[in-house]
């Protein structure tokens, strides 16, 4: 994979099975975000291919794309909507009947539930964004530094959600500078 005239990585090949985790590790600028975006179908590989259930990600139907959820550095929140409105919007988008109040309670966001997203702290915005990920029902989670801006309690919750997702047969690819938080038996470590 190239960025401009610089080769980020080449001849990278890996496959994930249900309940498996891949951790992308490496210094800033090594290509972790680029790889996640390519896996999500938001960028094209300079060579080779990325497939999901045997189909190129660029050729997936809408229903198949819903099986893959990417959560990058931006939270994808509507700044003029409240926390509850953002969560309900995403619940409708993902066609899920997730109990928004339970997620707010789990994330300890009840006190800001009716606050517009523009006034949330960075950590609160990250928690709401991760709640939207959990609500998606996607089988494959692609997470770019998911614990950034979170306190210890928030970090532990994201790790717990990820472990539960894997235990239920989900898959995850996580770019992180703290692989020990997520490392589990059978985790695939990809160093870029």
Secondary structure as the mmCIF struct_conf table of DSSP 4:
data_model
#
loop_
_struct_conf.conf_type_id
_struct_conf.id
_struct_conf.beg_label_comp_id
_struct_conf.beg_label_asym_id
_struct_conf.beg_label_seq_id
_struct_conf.end_label_comp_id
_struct_conf.end_label_asym_id
_struct_conf.end_label_seq_id
STRN STRN1 UNK A 2 UNK A 3
TURN_TY1_P TURN_TY1_P1 UNK A 4 UNK A 5
STRN STRN2 UNK A 6 UNK A 7
BEND BEND1 UNK A 11 UNK A 11
TURN_TY1_P TURN_TY1_P2 UNK A 18 UNK A 19
STRN STRN3 UNK A 21 UNK A 25
TURN_TY1_P TURN_TY1_P3 UNK A 28 UNK A 29
BEND BEND2 UNK A 30 UNK A 31
HELX_RH_AL_P HELX_RH_AL_P1 UNK A 32 UNK A 39
TURN_TY1_P TURN_TY1_P4 UNK A 40 UNK A 41
BEND BEND3 UNK A 42 UNK A 43
BEND BEND4 UNK A 46 UNK A 48
STRN STRN4 UNK A 51 UNK A 52
TURN_TY1_P TURN_TY1_P5 UNK A 53 UNK A 54
STRN STRN5 UNK A 55 UNK A 56
HELX_RH_3T_P HELX_RH_3T_P1 UNK A 57 UNK A 59
HELX_RH_AL_P HELX_RH_AL_P2 UNK A 62 UNK A 65
TURN_TY1_P TURN_TY1_P6 UNK A 66 UNK A 67
STRN STRN6 UNK A 68 UNK A 71
BEND BEND5 UNK A 73 UNK A 74
TURN_TY1_P TURN_TY1_P7 UNK A 79 UNK A 80
BEND BEND6 UNK A 81 UNK A 81
STRN STRN7 UNK A 82 UNK A 82
HELX_RH_AL_P HELX_RH_AL_P3 UNK A 83 UNK A 94
TURN_TY1_P TURN_TY1_P8 UNK A 95 UNK A 95
HELX_RH_AL_P HELX_RH_AL_P4 UNK A 100 UNK A 106
TURN_TY1_P TURN_TY1_P9 UNK A 107 UNK A 108
HELX_RH_3T_P HELX_RH_3T_P2 UNK A 110 UNK A 112
TURN_TY1_P TURN_TY1_P10 UNK A 113 UNK A 114
BEND BEND7 UNK A 115 UNK A 115
STRN STRN8 UNK A 116 UNK A 116
HELX_RH_3T_P HELX_RH_3T_P3 UNK A 117 UNK A 119
BEND BEND8 UNK A 120 UNK A 120
HELX_RH_AL_P HELX_RH_AL_P5 UNK A 122 UNK A 136
BEND BEND9 UNK A 139 UNK A 139
STRN STRN9 UNK A 140 UNK A 144
BEND BEND10 UNK A 145 UNK A 145
TURN_TY1_P TURN_TY1_P11 UNK A 146 UNK A 149
HELX_RH_AL_P HELX_RH_AL_P6 UNK A 152 UNK A 167
TURN_TY1_P TURN_TY1_P12 UNK A 168 UNK A 169
STRN STRN10 UNK A 171 UNK A 175
BEND BEND11 UNK A 177 UNK A 177
HELX_RH_AL_P HELX_RH_AL_P7 UNK A 179 UNK A 182
TURN_TY1_P TURN_TY1_P13 UNK A 185 UNK A 186
HELX_LH_PP_P HELX_LH_PP_P1 UNK A 187 UNK A 187
STRN STRN11 UNK A 188 UNK A 191
#
